[in-house]
Amino acid sequence: QSALTQPPSASGSPGQSVTISCTGTSSDVGGYNYVSWYQQHPGKAPKLMIYEVSKRPSGVPDRFSGSKSGNTASLTVSGLQAEDEADYYCSSYAGSNNFYVFGTGTKVTVL
Amino acid sequence: QITLKESGPTLVKPTQTLTLTCTFSGFSLSTSGVGVGWIRQPPGKALEWLALIYWDDDKRYSPSLKSRLTITKDTSKSQVVLTMTNMDPVDTATYYCARFGWSGSLHFDYWGQGTLVTVSS
């Protein structure tokens, strides 16, 4: 069971957009529409930002959006704000055997 | 209001067994489709899913740790317990519990604050 692959870092200036990729396989990301994204600030618990590829929980700004193409999912943060600086993790359902897998994490820096 | 809170030892010795308890409120683990899972995060590293128990007592484990993990629930007490045997310093991490599967989806929507467990002699 391998972790999903994310770039270690991404950055953008306030107001710009940043997109984070999450690459898996046909057994996880590519096989199911159960990709989620979590935001984690230092010393805090992860917070759900996107579920089922592109759905936002109540209270999450519409600046956050998700998509998927094949075995790669993406999270885009538009109109970057200082409070968006955090670590972001993708995750996916991975079938009945492996069940669930997280990504390697991406640190987003607001310049 | 939905809350989850992890409790257990902050320090364990190598080879010992770790027992963590997740006490939750605001939902019931007798609700169809709902589960509670455990996730850990070594200092400075990524999240790792460990185990999950469903409302109907169906249990799922990370394949890489399956031999060391046991997850159980006490619905009447709103608690889920995770045990991990043969602890090693590499198991030092913050351990989180989280709700899973609400309204039929497969993600963790509410998380506890986490508890740091250090493995050292």
Interface residues (C-beta under 8 A of the other chain):
Chain A: Q1 A3 Y32 Y34 S36 Y38 A45 P46 K47 L48 Y51 E52 P57 Y89 S91 Y93 N97 N98 F99 Y100 V101 F102 G103 T104 G105
Chain B: G37 I39 A46 L47 E48 W49 L52 R60 Y61 S62 P63 S64 Y96 S105 L106 H107 F108 D109 W111 G112 Q113 G114
